[in-house]
Amino acid sequence: MAVSAPTVWFITRGDVTVEQAAAARPAPAAEPQEPKETSFWSPSTEVKAASHADRAPVELGMRFTAAQSGVVTGVRFYKARGDKGRHTGSLWNADGRRLAGVTFAGESGSGWQEARFASPVRLAAKQLYTVSYHSEDGNYVGSRGFDTARSGPLATTSRNAGVFGYGHSAFPRRSNPKGYNYWVDVIFRWRHRPPTPVPTGPPASPSATPTEDPDRTPSPSATAGPDQTAEPSATPSPTGTPGPSPTRTGIPAPEPTGTHTPKPTGTHSPSPTRTDDPGPAPTTPPAPKPTLTAGPTPTLEPGGSGCAGYPTPACTGVPPGTKLAMSALNEDGTAYRVTTRGAVLDGVHIPGDLLINADDVRVSNSQIDGRVINADGDDTFSFTITDSTVGTAKRCQTLPGIGQDKYTATRVLIRGHGDGFRAAGDDVTIRDSYVDLCSNPGDHSDGIQTYNTGKGLIFDHNTVDQRHAKDITAPIFLVDKQIVDAVVTDNLVMGGTYSIQLKNARGNLVMRGNRLVDRSWIYGPVEADCATIKWADNSLVTIDADYRITSTVGPLPCMS
């Protein structure tokens, strides 16, 4: 599939200059286009803008629309130097309803921070949305004179794109008349739909040029933001000149009054402002009925029917000889959504994400190129997945291969994902499965990770290989305070910073019979709350290329 080089343009308004890359437009191809991911700015964009400290909690956002439907997978914001407070990110519709939220973790001292939602959020085309982050300490970066920005199908509003609100995290409604940009960004995925070509003769041979990786954020070349050496405060007077104010105040460039005190509180009373009509709330069309069409059988490693030793690619995933039927994507061209309780997906190939939005769904003998997700907003749905392959060898996707809760996975092969399994609730059971991890720059790759986990996690007789990933945390990363009762037994793991991590949990905690490849870690083999864990019969081993244990080096003790 051929890909054209991205074009570049400049946006200059007041003291804001941003060089921005347009999303590349793929040439017509015979097969469906791969989903693309874009943002208004790249994580490498350098921002030279004034930092402001208001000493009061504040929500800072940006209003935008998308020319075509797609999904939002996360939030970015540019962190002010010295900001040590907690941050959360949110996505809102035009009525001020929070569509998704996430807490930022593992932040750097300053610069771009990124957090992904537990599940993608569907956006309707040409509707108004707001992406925001909340700063507990009231520290932020702000640039005045911003007008609009575009990237691919995304565009900020033509006026008052930057918005804010004081107090606890809530929908930011206020805007500053001097047009501030608070450097908060959205991560948007969509599938380009080229017009149906009119046949004019024999078709040309498709280009052999590979497609863009949809799971890496485009890296538009960008210059620094405004150089505000004379900007001492985020509080320009609505009637004053753009020059510096002799007194520092605490309002984030919003719209202060002449009597505003320098220490606003969370109950600050906003002054009247002129705001745009946010427009109607987005409406989501009903998902079309899933259809299955015959398609070619993708090339798969041998897999399937059970393993003599520890799981490997040869005995997990789609069994050899399975004929797969191609499943047409029915959700914004990026995913296949299941809405029927008790639905059975057997022997299908889904060239995108699988969204499970009904209980008791069964998936078997199938290939899912993207992720398997059972969350729709705050609702999650039960499912089982067996003898199936999740991910492809052609790219590395940052988000987990399978999540969130109430699922059982057996003899599953996960590849091409930065995270393997996510446990984000009760009743997760994973057995006899194989995970081969990759990573993108800035990832924190995990074989199994907990995220607001609940009760009853079982992780038994699996193989997790993290040796090929660079940006990593651990093959077994169980550190949530919400964990109650976790049983981790008879697994073969390798790689990671600290390979096995079990902390902050309570209840029945068992770590027994696991095998860790000797010297495969960076810092150490274990980091755990040993006093609360039933630790027994864990050992250090060596293995061959087929994951067969060749020797036992010695016992693996628990280490705090």
Buried (B, 14 or more C-beta within 10 A) or exposed (E): BEBEEBEEEEBEBBBBBBBBBBBBBBBBBEEBBBBBBBBBBBBEBEBBBBBBBBEBBBBBBBBBBBEBBBBBBBBBBBBBEEBEEEBBBBBBBBEEEBBBBBEBEEBEEBBBBBBBBBBBBBBBBEBBBBBBBBBBBBBBBBBBBBBBBBBBBBBBBEBBBBBBBBBEBBBBBBBBBBBBBBBBBBBBBBBBEEEEEEEEEEEEEEEEEEBBBBBBBBBBEBEEBBEBEEBBBBBBBEEEEEEBBEEEBBBBBBBBEEEBEEEBEEEBEEEEBEEBEBBEEBEEEEBEEBEBEEBEBBEBBBBBEEBEBBBBBBBBBBBEEBEBBBBBBBBBBBBBBBBEEEBEBBBBBBBBBBBBBBBBBBBBBBBBBBBBBBBBEEEBBBBBBBBBBBBBEEBBBBBBBBBBBBBBBBBBBBBBBBBBBBBBBBBBBBBBBBBBBBBBEBBBBBBBBBBBBBBBBBBBBBBBBBEEBEBBBBBBBBBBEBBBBBBBBBBBBBBBBBBBBBBBBEEBBBBBBBBBBBEBBEEEBBBBBBEBBEBEEBBBBBBEEEBEBEEEEEEBEBEE
